Amino acid sequence: MKAVTACTMDCPDACSLVVHRKPDGTVAIEGNPDNPFTSGFTCHKIKQHAARLQNRRRILQPLKRKGSGWQTISWEAALDLCAAHIQELRGEPAAILHIHSDGAKGVLKEATRLFFARLGASRIRGSLCDAAGYMAYVHDFGSRKNHDMRDLCHASYIVNWGKDLSRSSIHTAAAVQQARQTGCEVLTISPGGDGNQSFSDGQIRIRPGTDRFLAAAVIRLFIERERIAPVVLKRTQNGNRFLALIAAHPFEHLAAACDVPAEDIERLFAVYAAAKPVATLVGAGLQRYRHGGENIRFINALALLSGNIGRPGGGSYFHLHSYRNLNLAWTEAAAKKPRRSFRFPVIGQEILAARNPPVKMIWVNGTNVVNQAPDSQQTVRAFNQVGFKVVADAFMNDTAQRADLVLPCTLMLEQEDIIGSFLHEYVQYVCPVLPAPAEARDDLWMLAEIGKRLDPPIWLPDAEACLRAALDIPYLETSLEQLRHQKCQRASRPAIAYAGLQFDHRDRRYRFPSALHAEPAPPPAYPLRLLTLVRRDAIHSQMLAEKQRRPPAVWVAPDCPGLQHLDLNRDVILVSPLAHLKVSLQTLPGLHPDVVLYRRGDWMNQGGGANQLIAAGLTDIGSGAAFYDQYVRLENIQ
């Protein structure tokens, strides 16, 4: 049997998939050759997804905590237990906290928000992923838009600010390679440690977290050499003030701040000053610092002042909103109740500090929050003080281990849905290909069944109604029946973002940042910047636990000063003010000497978990997580 469906992982590509069910019961997954974006190929992670579905550690029945262990219970008992706890808190719904994220994407995953909106429960705001970058674009342009990815083929140059094309979006990498085949040159800017060599014609190594200074240095050269077109400045609201801000910082100071030689800054200037179009790719990592939003805003300013916004072959590319081409307004309660919000990156702090009322119940779906949020041990302490925790998941990950009740959820290929993408404009139908195993159920079913048990009940629309409501949007001309038949539909959005320099602020003008903040020096006892970068074989902590390496590997440059006091024949630990973690130390040429590189996504209960070391902090805008502001040191185990 062959079926066409789509990937619902937290990945920009949102690949269209062809799934083959063979007579012996095995499943093979490949990229759909008939989909205009997927073009017949997908990543290794998806090809291995069938093994995840059949993993022996998968949770297939509701589990209730019993002492230090677990006992299986029926769905009836599990739903009654949840309903009883919620009913008890109906008079103070803010005592219930819903923690939902995008570990699995889709309209029906978002529908869970409606239950807690109607209840009036507390919710999270901000993001562990891309909030600072997202809001940087909103501050600058008034909205968040990209050129169509296919427009990269019109670029003469692509400047890649920190995106690891070998480990992240496989179709972005393909688009870059296709552009290179037509003569486009790619210049990559990063602290090293990525796999961009085969995707680049040149590379500039930068001190991590200082991209704003490099962009400012190049803008200063544009000012000094009078290369900024007056027509561009006329389309800005605060252009002259911004140019004065740049002029107040000597070129030498900017170059020293980002640790980039003058000749490399000249090379970057030559690219952006060329008469030919330059496309700017912005990776998510460089906005995961205290001044992460500012980093991106200065890069956008360079793209604008060089004449590369609103033109074919130009543009500045970052994550789009996954659901911009779908209608999710119905997931908010019609009669909006005042609701308390907890900032996701500091979730442990905020749960512990909550009063009037304190948090008494937590419902988690779509995230392994204990593992993924900074300061994991603080999040553990926060969970421990809450009376009743429910986690909907398929594996006993670090968050499920802290629950009082674990509800087995269905996974990709086992449930119907509709998804968008934060990279391309296609909306896709997610066809259920495999039956749900044993007692696994989808998140919407769980909450709909609980809602029926409440007094007064909370009624949720059925899946069909949710899917139809999601398609009620001007950008999309399709019905649910058509989408089920065609499998995908492209939203009718312009191929060129901000054409004619028309921006989405009320006055239609661009906004520059108003400050350039200095980068603080590392604490004397912790000289190395910890970068927890993307893994090739996992998406965040969605992985099979038995594949985890023990102890986890970290990499430093051969000339890293942290190596001077180590005996490499003895065990090594990575130390922060919060915790320490035993690691396997390796060297990596090309990495900035101030960096310790850790590939994120492993679990604490399997000997990993870098977020135990990382303090909970916020980015300058967007309530994002400042993961990469953490400094550490390396020590031998005493």
C-alpha positions, 0 to 999 in steps of 0.5 A: 500500500502507498499513501501520501502524507506530510511530516509534522516534526518541528522542522521548517521543511514540512516535507510531503511524504510517500509511505509504503506499507509492505506485505511483511508489515514494515514501513518505508518513508521517502520524499514525495517526488510530485510535491513542488517543494519536497521534490522527492527527498527528505532527511535521514531523521524521517526515514528512521521514523518508522523505528520510532513508532515501533520502539520497545520503550514507547508508552502504550497505556496510561500510566499513573505514578505509584510511589517511585514507579508506575502502574497502568490504568484504564483510559476511563480511570485516567480521564476521570482522574484528570476531570476531578482535578480540573473540576476542583480548580474550576473556581481558580482556573489560573492554578492550572498551567497549560504548557504547549509547544511545537514538538509536533505540529498541526491544526489539531495539536493547536486545538488543545489551546481552545480547551484551556482558553475556555477554562481560563487556565494559565498559559505560556508566552515567548519561545525557546526557539526563535522569538527574538528573531521573529520580533526583530523582523516585526520591529524592523519591517512591521511584519514577518515575511520572506521572499519565496525560497525559489527566489534564491536562484536570482541571487548573485550572492548569498550571505549565510549568517550562522545557519548550519546548512548541513544539519538544519533545513535540507531543502534550504541547503538544496536551494543554496546549492542550486543557486551556486550551480547558476553562479551564485557565491555563498559567504558564511559567517559563524563561530565555526563548528558547522558543516557549511564548508561544502555549501560555501565559497568563503567563510568568516569566523566571528566571536559568538554573539557579536553579529551586530558589531560585524554588521555595524562595521560594514554599515560604517563603511557604507556611510564613509564611502557614501554608498547608501542610496537616498531613496532607501533612507526616505523609506525609513522612520529613523534613518538619520539617527541610526547613521549617527549611532553607527558613526559614534562607534569607531571601525576599529572598536566594532572589528575588535568586538566581533573579532573579525579581521579588517580584510574580512570586513572589507570582503563582506562589504564588497559583497553587499556593495556589489550592484548585483542582488544579495540574499541574506540567510539568518540562522536561529542561533545568533538570536539566542543571546541576551542581545539576540534581537539586536543582532538580527536587527543590525543584519536587517539594517545592512540588508536594507541600506545595501539596497537588498530588501524588496528586490528579486534575488535579495531579501532577508530570510528567517523563520516564518510563522508556521500557521500564517496560512491557516486560520487559528483564531478559533482556538481562542475562547469566544468570551475571552477570560483574563488569563495569566501568562508564564514566560517559557524560557524562565518557566521554572522561576515563574512556577516557583514564584507564582502566587494568588494562586500558586500553580496546582496542576500542569498539563504538558503536550508537545514539549519535553519542557524539563529537558528543553528549557534552561535551568532544567533542575529548577524546572524539576523543582518547580514540577515537584512542588505542583500537586498534579502533573499530566504529560501527554507523550509517547516516551518516558522522557525527562518531563514524563518522569516528573508527571503524576499521570502519563497519557500515551499520544499518537505520533506522526503517520497515526493521525489526521491533520493539516500543517503549514510551514515556517519556510515555504507557502504550501499547506498540506494534508496529513493523511493517517497512514498507520493505525494507532497502536494499543491505547495511544490517543490524540491530544484533542480526543483526550481533552474532549473526553475530559471536557465532557466529564466537567460540570458545566462541561467544556465542549470542543469541536470535533476534528473535522470542524477544526480542520474546516475552520483552519482553512477559512483564510483569504490566502488559501483557496481550497476546501477540506475535500480538495485538500484531502484529494490534492494533498497540498495547496500553495497560499497566494502570497507575493514572491517578493517581500516588501516590494517597492520598500513598502513596509507594514508599519502604519506609516509604511516605513522601516524602523532601525534599532536605537542602540548598540549594546556592548557585549559583556566580558565572560566571568573570570571563572568561566571563560568559555561560551557554551553553544548548544547547537543543532544535531543531525540525527534529532530534532531538539529532544525528539529522539530514541533514548538508546541512541544517546552517546554517554558521556555526551561529546563536546568540542573545542578549538585546538587553540582553546585556552581551556585546554591548557590546564587539562590532563586529556588522559583523565575524565573531563567535566563541563562546569557552570555556576549551576551544575557540572556534566561529565563529557567526552572532549574532542577538538575541532579545527576552525572553531572559535577558541572561546567556544565549547560546542555541545550538540543539544537534544540528549536526555538527562535521564540518559546522562546528558542534558546541557540545559542543566548548565544553562541559566534561565535568561531572556532575550532583549525582545520577544521573551526568547531564551538566551541559551548562548549567554551561558559561560562555562569551564572545563575541568578534570574530575577530581 
